[in-house]
Structures are given as structure tokens and as C-alpha cells.
Amino acid sequence: MNNKKLINDIANKLKEIKNEVKDLRDSYIVEEEINEASEVLEKDLDKTDKKRIEALEKLFNAPFEGFHYGGHGAIVDMTSKKPFHSVSRTQAAEWLAISKAIKKLKIRWIEIDGDRVSVGLEAIKEY
């Protein structure tokens, strides 16, 4: 009978530890997501970043929606007036303009999802 109680006590303790580990992992993940990138208000942006955003707005025919800064650089979010999945085609000249802008604007990556355009930039200024 003592062995059965000991086994139950051990099983209960293991469940407690498992729950504590899960709680710690969940809290770590939330903190990591929060700290990955923070929104920077347009009024707080550096002049150089504002100029890069203006160039991106023209390049993608998309108004600026948000700017985030974090350990991986800066992210500019926009909504294109012409969705890239639409019936109209993206012409080679448009892609050429984008490719030329990559070095000049210090673009790290571009994500296009329908009319949503997100651009990852090398950070020039820390926020």
C-alpha cells in the first residue's frame, strides 16, 4: 500500500512540474514575441527612415501603415492600391525598379500577400 501511495505522489509531483514548465515556456514565448519588434509612431521616425518610407510608397503604390523596429531591423507595412494577385500583371519594369531599390533603400526582404506589402529594412537608426 505504501508503494502505491509513493507512486501516486511521484506522479502528482511530475504533473505539477510539467505544468510549471509549460507555464514558464508560455510566458517566455509571450515575452519573446513582445520584444521582437516594437511599433514606432510616424512622428518619432528619423528623417532618413521617412525618406525610405516615401520611396517605398511610390515603389509599391501603397500608403504607409506602420513601422516596427526590433533586433532584426525595421519593418514597414503598407497596403498596395494594386493587389499583386489581381488580374493585372506586375510588369518587368516594376520588378526592375524594385530590384534597383533593394541596395539603395537597404531592403532585406519583401513579403507580398495580396494587397498587403511588408518590407524588412536594415536598421539605420535604433529606436
Secondary structure, 3 states (H helix, E strand, C coil): CHHHHHHHHHHHHHHHHHHHHHHHHHHHHHHHHHHHEEECCHHHCCHHHHHHHHHHHHHHCCCEEEEEEECCEEEEEEECCCCCCCCCCCCHHHHHHHHHHHHHHCEEEEEEECCEEEEEECCCCCC
